[in-house]
Amino acid sequence: MALSSFGKILTVLDLFSVSRPVINVDVICEELGLSKPTSYRYLKELVSADILQRLSGTSGDYTLGPKIAVMDYISRTTDPLVQISKPFMQEISERTELCCLLTHLNDDYCIDIHHEVYRDETLLTYGRGCPRPVYIGSSPKAIMAHLSKQNIHNYYTRFQTQLAKVGFAEDEETFVNKMKKIKKQGYYFSQGELDPNVSGLSIPVKFSSKEAPLALTVLASKNRFEYVNLQKLIETLEDSAAQIEKRYQALSENDQLSKISTSAKIF
């Protein structure tokens, strides 16, 4: 599918990362296959919208602009999923003395949209908004297990090399069977997948049979998990997930009623 002009402009943002926070116009030309005039035109549009800013005293170096920080603040403070989930996540973290994450699965990566930390923030190798691989860790597996057969097949096809390399699945049949097992048991427990000293326990938070769930995860050192009642922890997560699902459903229903009421007044 061909990108619109606006879509092409936004591809510039894909070049930024934690390891590369500053991009030169020559890099944009080379990696996106654009002419220099086109690159400067795209950059001009992004700078005018405060999405990027040019670094003064440089020959065409750009970094993310203030609008990105504003949008992140809006997301953190108004996202209904975060606002509903936050009190439950705080309670989980306080009761269990573990870190608690709420994770979203994207096509190529997963990100935490919120986290609650108990004392040791160094456990969060990635943290809110930082992309991490979909083939390691408990969160993405708890989500993928609840996708359609076609989407599970697609993920395996795209990441089969990595899945074999990390020792999770040597072939598609093994991968599919493990996804079925995770879905049936309702959780996934990882030990040292993202970090050799860290373990994670994840369950799905399901809002619709047509959409991928989120993952509610607790994170701690492998040593800490040796002294945790895993079954009780699973029950705690499941109870919180059920409450989050229930409150989000109520919010959605209230929004629909509000829209119907507004439409009725118009007519």
Buried (B, 14 or more C-beta within 10 A) or exposed (E): EEEEEEEBBBBBEEBBEEEEEEBBBEBBBEEBEBEEEBBBBBBEBBBEEBBBBBEEEEEBBBBBBEBBEEEEEEBBEEBEBBBBBBBBBEBBBEEBBBBBBBBBBEEEBBBBBBBBBBEBEEBBEBBBEEBBBBBBBBBBBBBBBBBEEEBBBEBBEBBBEEBBEEEBBEEBEBBBEBBEEBBEEBBBBBEEBBBEEBBBBBBBBBBEEEEBBBBBBBBBBEEBBEEBEEEEBBEBBBEBBEBBBEBBEEBEEEEEEEEEEEEEEEE
